[in-house]
Amino acid sequence: MEEPAKYEATIRRTAHGIPHITAKDMGSLSYGQGYAFAKDHVCILSDQIIKVRGERARYLGPGPSSFYAGSDFGYKVLQLHEKAEAAFPKLPADIQEMFNGYVAGFNRYVKETPPEKLPRPCTNAPWVKPISAVDLFAYDISVGLAGSSYQLILAIAAAVPPIPGAASEGRPPMDSFKVERPEHHSVGSNGWAIGGDRAANGRGMVVANPHFPWEGELKLWESHLTVPGQLNVYGVGLLGVPAVLIGFNDHVAWTHTFSSGQRMTLYGLQLVPGKPTRYKYGTEERDMVSRDITILVKLPEGSLTSVTQKFYSSHYGPIIAIPNVAPWTTQTALTYRDANLENTQLVSQFVGMNRAKSLEEFQNVFAQVQGIPWVNTMAADRQGNVWYADATPTPNLSQTAIATWRAASNMPTQPTYAIWRDMGLVLLDGSNPENEWREVPNARSPGLVPYSGIPKLGRRDFVFNANDSYWLANPAQPLTGFSPMHGLEGVGQTPRTRMNAVLLTERDGASGPDYKFTVAELENAILGNRGMMAELLRSQVVARCTGVPTVQVNTTVIDISQACATLAAWDGRYDTGSKGAALWREFSGAFSMGELSTGASAAGVASLYAVPFDATKPIETPNTLKAAPTNGGSDSVLVALANAVYRLNLAHIPVDAPLGQSQYSTRVDGKRIPIHGGGSYDGTANVVSWGTLKSTTPDSDFSAERGRDMINSRTNLTDTGYVINNGSSFIMAMEFTENSVNGRAVLTYSQSSDKASPYYADQTELFSNKQWRPIVFTEEAIAASKVDEVKISGN
């Protein structure tokens, strides 16, 4: 007699490939989700599993500059698989069932798909194979490291002690990689939660606008998950992570933005003279702990060889080496402590949020589970209440440690200053016990700020975030008095944060004459492509350049007359048809935007503004174009405009060309899909850009191609224009109605990674045309929009 199936799920896909998955229990729900997900992204997750297992070099060889081997060593140092194996039995039973069900569904797809039928680029790849629940759990722990250890993997692998004869095989050369915060890869987001006082129908509304990679493992995947009587949630999740990250259920809606706070602290160690693996700590000396790690490496002819290297750790964590900043010398070494390495609650957090039947229940998940990894949260409920929190795990430092760090971060002669300015990371003296994280009750892990100490705010009008700190979640009620490890208060805000605030607060503007938003008004606001820098300064720049036909830059005379006329006629937007947008970008990108809340700024770059930042007027300032020189010297404003003309000429872009002619996606082979939106220097809410935050290999996902010659690295202008592979991803504008929801969305890079799928670029075309699609949530809407249905069962 055949054993009855443990898992049963129904998958109904609606337009654009969105799966609506219904099942009898949470395990079966994940079974359906894992199966549907594999059909869209089997290559990417398979690659990520071997990455976290430290097996890339086994299948792909050492990689360019030993990147694959270095990745294997780095992940093996972190011991994520061992952490997952130890923590998995301690997860709640239903969460364990979700992991088991997800891998069963994923494995079903892998087993029933012949290797030669797998999608490109992993067709016939030997590393696409069944996975275990512990494999998936280890990967999901690694996702939680996107704001911390993720950026240090090669820095771990490159840390070779200054000992004669120390081996370097399989380690990336120090000049082959760099360490950057995710924001420096153009990762960010806008998130709005609109309360009943600002909503036309008096109920909660949410705008989701995460700015994330369009390629690689950090893409988002859309689904609708239902277990009758237990769960009914719609939204997007990170690839390979069960449940929904951003979305809504029948009671609460929410979105996230990347937090500007610190998920880790770096520590500089003072080494004992003559002993480069022994460091000072208070009045003691401590030995680093060493561990031999072995990986398998595929040789060019196909055979495998083993490579063993010794890696070291302090009591804080692994020893690392950062190129051009902190090599391991005989005097000093660098190490770090990561707040998310012990975070095994990521999926439990998301599932708790997905199940919440009220805003209070939603908040209780944050208080009790404390599994949010690296994002701010904005939420709204059906009754019109809104809530903001930066619940990311944050180091709890003493006031003495904070004061010492603040002083050092403002001293240009100190390494702390350079690491803060260039990377937005916190460096502490690891030889001083005062800099240890402080343990307090009720924190998720020892040394973290507990839920009671995080920035949070509840209101009835709105809360928002655009990747600056928690400080101005609502400008009418600033959040103050928190540790700078959460982010900075009283500092200049990015043009995008200021644009968000303007859209939310202007009278007779984005929310109309009644000062209350409809869904259509939210859509128009978030994709309106207004630019803050242009609204502040364009008319003044035009007044400055009018009547000035040429500008001499060094020995070159440049005609700016057409550029000045173009800016005068420009509509001030970053739509595909806007003429002058690229010109303004190249002009304003020559100047500093002001201090950023991460601490990173364009060092040595002059400001455009005459009126400086005023912390009492954080949205209004800085403003006003700086005056022209009175001593007969060159006018930096006109020189910048001339240089903008020069750079566009190098890229063969006419100064009055529509933006869509030079800004585009190469997602479809042989085709340029025009893309609207702005970059960091434009101050648009809708951000599109070029980013490098991904770890997928060419064997697992396609990569966009841009020009070989970089003309302006600050604006991402190349000899082929502005190629887009990053930015606005899942865009949603929704409201609660009396009994359901009303909203529309678009997933900019589309639902599938398979170029043969009809869902590979269909939504990219929608986004290009600013076309939103209705969110299909009710049973009636699903039945009317269904394009495919499959019932699956198995064990």
N, C-alpha and C positions, 0 to 999 in steps of 0.2 A: 504494500500500500504506500503510495507516494506521500511524503511528508508535507503537511500543509504549509503554504508560504508564510514566512514570518513578516514579510513586507508587502504591502499593496498600495499603489498610488495611481492616481489619474493625472495625466499631464495634458492640459489643453493649451495650445499656443494660439495667441491672437495676433493681430497685425504687428509686423516688425519683429516677430519671433518671441514675444514675451510669454513665458510659461506660467500658467496658473495651475498650481499643484495642490491637489486635494488628497488627503489620506486619513486613515482611521486613528493614527497615533503619531507621536513625534519621530519615532524611528522610521516609520514608513514615509513620513513627510520628507525627511532627509534623504531617504532612498530615492524618491522621485526627484529631489533637488540635485543630488549628486549625478544622477543619470542625465537629466536635462542639461546640467552644467557641462558635463563631459562632451556632449555633442557640440557645444560651442567653443570650449577652451581646453580640450584634452591635452594638447601639446604643452601649454603653459604650465598647468599644474604638475604634469609629469616631470617637467624640467625642474620645477621648484622643489619637488620632493627629493630628487637626487642632489640638488644644491644643499638642502638642509642636512641630508645624510652624509654629505662630504664625499660624493661619488661622481662629480662631474668629470674629473680628469680620467676616471676609469673608462668612461664612455666617449669622451670628446677630446682626450689628449690634454696636455698641460695648458693649452690655450695661449693666445697672444700675450706676451710679457708674463707668462705663467699665471694668468688671471684665474683660470679654472682650478689649477692646483692651489693657488693662494686662497681662493674661495673655500676649497675643501678643507684646508688647514684651519682657516678662520672659524668656520662653522663647527668643526670638531673641537676646537678650543672652547667654544661656548657650550658644548655638550647639550644641545637642545633635545636631541633624541633621548638621552638619559634622563633629562628633566621631565620630558613628556611621559616616559615609561613609568617614572616614579609617581607622577601626579595623576595619571589617568584613572587609577582605581579610586582616587579620592574625589573625583568629580561626582556631582549628583547623578543618580541613575538615569534620569531622562536625558541629561547631556551626553552621557556615555552612549546611550542608545542613538542619539542623533549622529554622533561620530561614526558609530558602527553602521548605521543606515546609509550615511552619505558615502562611505567608502564602498559599501555593497553596491550602491547604484552606480558609482563611478566605475568600479571594477566590472560590473555587468557590461557597460558600454565597451570597455577595453577588451573584454573577452569575446564579445560578439562581433567586434570589428577587426577583420584581418589586417595585419600590419601594412599590407600594400594599399588598403583602403583608408588608412588614417589620413587626415588632412595634411596638406603642406603647412609648415615645413618639416613636420616630424614623421612623414611617410616612411615606413619600414624602420623607424628608430627603435633600437633594442631596449632603450630606457623607458619606453612607454609600456608599462606593465602594471599589474595589480598592486595596490598599496594597502597598508594596514591602518587601523584607527590611530595607532601611535604615530605613524608617519604623518597623517593629516594633523594630528594634535601638535606635533613638533613644528610643522610648517605654520600652523596658526599662531603658535607662540612667537615664531620668527616674524610674523606680520606685525606683532606688537612692538617689534624693535625698529620699525621704520623711522622713528624719530630719535634713534640712539645707536645701538650697536650695528645696525644695518649699514651705517656710513663708515664704520671702522673695521669691517671685515678684512680688507686688504692691509690696513694699518696693523692689525694683529699679526697677519701672515708675514709682514715685512720686518717685524721687530727681531732683529738679529743682535745678540749681545756682542759688545766690543771685546771679543775673546779671540786670540789667534787661532785660526783654523775653523772658526764657526761656519757651519755649512749654510749655503744659500740656495741649494737646489729646490725648485718648486715655490720659491718666494718671489713675489713681484718686486722688480727694481723700484727704488725709492722715487725715481723720476717718472714712474709710469702711472701714477694715480694721485688723486687729491681727496681731501676730506672736506665735505660741505654739508651744512644743514639742508634739510629738504626744501626749505623756502628758496634757497639759492638755485634750485633746479626748477623754479617757477611752480612749485607745489603750493597751493593755498586754497582759498575758498571764500565765498560769501554765504552767510546764513542769516535768514530773517525769520523771526517768529512774530506774527502780527496778532495783537490782542483784540478783544471785543470792542475796546474804545476806538480803534482805528480801522475796524473791519466793517464793510458796508452792511453785512448781514449780522454783525454783532457776535460772530463766532470766531474761533481760532483759525489762523491761516499760517502757512509756512512756504517760504521760498528756499529751495535747495539749489546751490550753485557751487559744488565742489570743483576746484581747479586741480585736476590730477592728470597723470600721464594718459595719453591716447594709445600707448603701446606698452607691453610688459605686464608684469604680474600685479601692478597696482591699479589696473583698470577695474571698473565696477561692472557688475552683472545684475540685470533686473529680473525680478521674479515676484510672484504672488503666492503666498503660502497659507494654506487653510487646513486646520484640523477642527471639524465642527464642534462647537462648544468649548474649544480650548484656545484657538489661535486663528486670527485672520489678519494678516499683515502684508503690506505691499511696499516694495521699494527696491533698493540696490544693496548688494553686499560686495565685499572684497572677494576676488577670485579664490575659490577653494575654502571659503569660510562659511559654514552653515549659518542660516538665519539672515536677517536684514540689518544693514548698517544704518542706512538713511531711508526714511519712509514714514508710514503711518499705519495705524490700525483703526478700529472703530471709535477709539476714544482719545488717542494722542497722536500727534504728528511731530516729527523732529528732523533736524539736520545737524551736520557737524562742520567745523572748520579746523584747520591745523593750528594747534596751540603754539604760541611764541615762547612758551616757558621752557624749562630745562627738564629733560628726562634722565639726564646723567650729569655727573661732574667729572672732569679730568683732574688728575692729581700728578703734580710733579714730585718725583722722588729724589732726595739727595743721597747719592750712593757713597758707600764706605770706600775710601781711597784704596785702590788696588784690588777691589772686590766688586766688579760691575753687576753682580747678581745679589748683592746685599745692600740694604738701605737703612737709613736712619729713621727712627720713629720715636719722637719724644726723647727720652733719655736712653732708649734702647737701640739695638741694631736687630734687624730682622732679615732672614734669608728669603729670597723669592722661592716660590714652589715651582719646580720644573716638572714637565711631563713630556714624554716621548709620544709623538703622534705619527702614525703611518697611514699613508694613502696609496691607492693604486693609480698608476698613470699609464694610459694607453700610448704606446710608441707608434711612430709613423707606419711601421709595417703591420701593426695590429696586435702585437703581443702586449702583455701587461708587465710592468715592473713596479716594485714597491719603493716608496721614498719615505724615509723617516727623518723627522726634524724634532728638535727640542724646543718647547715653548715655555715661557715663564709667566707667572702671575704674582702679584702682590696680594695682600689681604683685601684690597679694594676690588681687584679684578685683573684681567689680562694686561700684560705689558704691550704697549703699542708704539709705533713710530710714525710720525706725521711728516711727510716730505717738506723740506725747507722751513719747518717750524720746530719740530721736536724729534730729532733723531736720538737714538740710544747711544749715549757717550759714556766715557769712563766716570764722568761726574754726575750725570743726571739721566733719568729715564722717566717715561710717561706711562701712566696707568689710568684706569677709570672705573667708576661704579655706575651701573645701569639700573634704573628703577623698574624697568620692564622685564629684566631677565627672570624675575620670579613671578611674573604675571601669567598665571595659568587660567585666569578668569575671563578672558576675552569673549569666548562664545557664551559663557554663562551670563555675562553682562548684556550681550545683544539679545539673547533669548528672553531675559527678564524684561528688557525694554519692549520687545515685540509683544509680550503677553500683557503688559500693563493695562489695566482697565480704568485708570484715572491718572491725572498728573501726579497725585500723591503717591500712587503705587510706582509710577515711573521714577520719581525722585528717590523712593526707598531703595530701588535697585542700585542707584549710585551710592547711597549711604551704606548698604549692606554688602554688595558684591565688590564694588570698587575696582572694576575691571576695564574701564575706559583706558585705552593705551596712549593716545597722543592728540586728542581732539577736544575742542570746545563743543558744547551742546546747546542748541536753541530748540525749545519745544513749545507747543501750543496745544490746548485741549479744546474740546467741543464747546465748552462754556465760555471760551474767550480769555482764559488765563495763559500767560506766557512765562517762560522760565529760561534763564541762562545759567550755565555752570562751566567752569574750567576744572573738571574733575580728573585731569590727567595726573598720573603718579609723579610727585614732585619731591625732590630731596628736601628734608627738613633740617636746615642749618641753623646754628646759633646766631644770635645777633652779632656776636664778636666775629664769627667767621664771615658773615655777610659784610660787615663794615670793612674788614681787612680786604676782602675781594673787591669791594667797590673802590677802595683806594688804589689797589694795584691795577684795576681795569682802566683807570684814568691816568696811568703813568706810562708814557710812550716807551720808556726804557725797559719795561717789564714784559716778559713773555705773556703774562696774563692779558695785557693790553692788546697785543697782536692777535691772540687767539679769540678774544672777544670781538675785536673790530673786524677781523677777516672771516671768522667762522661762526660768530654768535654763540660760542661755547664758553663755559665757565671753567677756569683753571684755578685749582687750589693747591696750597702747599701740603703735599701728602706726608711730610715729616712732622707736621703739627697735629696732634690728636684733637685740637680744638675744631678742626675742619671735618671731623667725622659727622655723618648724619645722626641726628638726635632721635632717639626712640621715644614715642609718646603713645598713650593708649588709643585703641580703636583704628589704627592705621592698617591698611591691607597687609603691609609687610613692614618689618622694623626699619625705622629711618625715614619713613615717608610722612608727608603732611596728611592728617586724617580728613575725612569728609567734612568734619565740623570746621576745618580751617581753610577750605578752598573758597575761591571767589564764586559767588552765586547771587542771583537776583531774580525776583519775581515781580511782574507788573501786569497791567491791563492794556498798555498801549503797544509797545514793541520792545524786543531785545534783538541785538544783531552782533555779528562779528565778521571782520574781513582780514583776519590774521595779525592785526595788532593785538595788544594784550587785552585782558578782561576790563581794563580801566573804564572804557566808554561803551560798555554793552548797551547802555542807554545814556546819552550825554546829559540828560536831565538828572541823573542819579549816579555820578561816578562811583566806582568801586575803589576804595583806597585802603591802605594799611596792610597790604599783603607783601609777602617776601618777593624780592626780585627774581627768585627762582621760578615764580609763576609768570613773570613778565614785568615790564616797566610801567610805572605811572608817571604822568606829568611830562611825557616826551612827545615830540612831533609825530604826527600820524601820517601814514602813507597817503598819497593822493587817492588810492582806491578806498581806503577807510573813510576819507572825507567825502568821496562821491557817494558811498553808501549812505552816510549820515544825511547828506543833502537830499537824496532821493526819499529818505524816510521822514524827513522833518520839514521840507519846504512847503510853504502854503501855496495853494492853487498850482501845484506842480504835479509830481508823479501820481499823487493820490487824488487829483482832481479838486474842484472847488469845494466839495463837501469834506475834504480832508479824511476820507475813509476809502480804503482800498477795495477794489473788486479784483477777481482773479485776472481779468484782462489787463487791469492797470498794473498788477504785479508783473505780468509777462512783459509789458511794454517797458517797465522800469528796469528790470534786470537785463534785458537785451536791447535797451535803448541806445547803448554805445555812446553815451555822453562821456566826454573826457574832462576830468577835473582841472588838469593843467591848462587846457584850452579855455575853459570857462573862466578861469582866473586871469589869464594873461594874453590871450590871442589878440584881442582888440588893441591892447597896448603895444604888442609887438608889431602889428600892422601899422599903427601910427608911427612907430619908430622907423620902420623900413620904407614907408611911403616917401617917394621923391628921392630915394637913394638908389641909383641905377646899378652901381658896382661896389664891391668890397674887395680890398686887397688882403689876401691871406699869405703871409710870407712874401713870396715873389710872384704869386698867381693872382690875377684879377678875375673875379667871379661876378657874373651878372646875376643880381638877385631880383630884378624887376618882375620877372614872371612869377618867381616864388612869392613875392610880397602880394601880388595880385591874386595868386591862388589861395593864400591864407585869408585874404579879405573875402573871397567868394566861398570859402569852405563852409560846410554846414555845421562844423564843429563836432561831427560824429565819426565813429569808426565802423560805418556800414560798408558793405562791399562796393557800393557806388560812390562813396564819399571821396571827393577830389581834394587832396591837401592833407589827408590823415597821415600818410607816410612821411611827408615833408615835415609836419609838426613833430612827429615822433623823432625823426633824426635831429631836429632842432632841440627839442626839450631834453632829449637823452644825453646832451652834452653837459647838463647841469645836475647838481645834487637835488634829490627829492626832499632832503631833510633827514634828520636822524630817524632810523627805523627802530622799532621796539625790540628787535633782536639784538641790537647793538651794532649790527653790520651797517656800514654806510660807504658811500663812494669817497674814500679818503682823498683829500686834496682837490676835490671838484667844487667849483664855485657854485653859489646859489643864484637863482634867478630873481630872488625876492628882495624887495626893499624893506618890507615889514616882516620882522622875524617871528618865529613861533612864540606864542603866548599861552601858557598852560591854562589860563583862565578863559581863553577863546580857542580851544584846540581844534575846532572844525573850521573856524574862520581864518586862522593863521597857519603858516605865513601867507602873505598875499602882496600884490602890487609889484609891477615890474621895476627892477632896480634902475636907477637913473643912468643916463648916458654919461660917460666921463666928461669932465669940464676942462681937462688939461690938454685936450687935443690928442689923447691916446686912443688906441683902437677900442671900439665898442664891442665888448664880448658878445652882446646880443646879436649884433649884425654879423660878426665873425662866425658865430654858431649857425646862423641862417645860411651863410655862404658855404660853410662846411657841409651842411645838410644837403645843399644843392650838389656839391661836389660828390658826396657819397652816393646819392641817388644816381648821378650820372655814371659812376663806376658800375653800379648795378643795372644800368640801362633802363632805369625807371624814370619816365617823365615826371617833373615836379607836380603836374596836374593830373597824373594818372589816377583812375579809381583804385581804391585800396584793394579790391578783389583781384586786380590785375597782378599785384605783387605779393599778396598774402593768401596762401592757399594750402590745401592738404594734398599729399600725393598718395592717399590711401588706395585709390583705384589706379592700377598700373596704366601709365600712359596718359593720365588725365589730371588736370589741375582743378580741384574743387575750390572755388573762391570761399574764403572764410572771413567773416566779420569779427570785430572785437579788437581789443587793445592789449598792450603789454604793461609791464610794471611802471614804465615812465609815462604812460598815457593817462593813468588815473581813471580807467574805465572799470565798471563793475564786472563786465564780461571780459575775462582775461583769456587770451589765446597766445601761445608762445612756443618756443622750442625748449624741451626739457630733457634731462638725462637721468632722471631717477628711475632706474629699472635695473634688474639683474638678470633678465632673461637672455638666453643665448640666441644667436641667429638660427639655431636648429629648432627653436620653439616658438618664435614669434617674428613677424615681419618688422622691419625698421624703415621709417621714413628716410628719404634721402634729400639732402640739401646741397647747396653749392660747395665747391672745394675751397673757395676763397672767402674768408670772413672779412667783411668790410667794416662792420661795427659790432663788436661782441656785446656791447651794452644793450643794443636793441635787437640783436640777432639778425642783422641784415647781412646777407651773403650775396654772391654774384648771381644767384638765382632768386633773389627776393627773400621774403619771410616765409619759410616753410614751417607749417604748424604740426606739432605732434604732442601737444600738451595744452591744458587749460580747461575751460568749461567742459564738463563731462556729463554727469546726470543733472539736467536742469528741470526742476519741478516747481510749479506754482499751484497750490491747492488750498481749498477751504473746506471746513466742515459745514454741512448743511444740517437741517433738522434731523434727518434720519440717515444720511450717508455722507459722501464726499463729492466735491466737484473740483476737478483739476486737470491740468495738462502737463506733459513732460516731453523731453527728448533726450536720448542718450547719444551724444555727439559723434562718437566713433562707432556706434552701432553695436548690436548684441553679440555678434560672433567674431571669432578670430580666423575663421575658415574662409579663405578668399572665394571658394566655390559656393558659399552659402548666400542665399538671397538677402540675408541679414548682416552682411559684412560691411556695407557702406550705405545702406538705404537711409539710415537716420542722419548720416553725415550730409547727405543731400538735403534732407529736411532742415538741418541746422543751417546749412549754407543759405537757405531761402527764408530763414526765420519762421519755419513752419513747426508748430507744436502739434502733438497728437494727444487725443483724449486719454486720460488714465482709465483703463477698463478695470472696474473693481466689483461691481455688483454682479450677481448671478445672471441677471437679464442682459447686462452689457457683454459679459463673457460669451453667453450663448449667441448673441447677435454678431459678435466679432470673431468667433472661433474659426481658425483656418486649419487646425490639425488637432487630433486627439489620439492619445495612446494610453492604454492601461497596462501597467507593468506589475509584476509580482516576483518575488524570489526570496532567497535566504542569504 
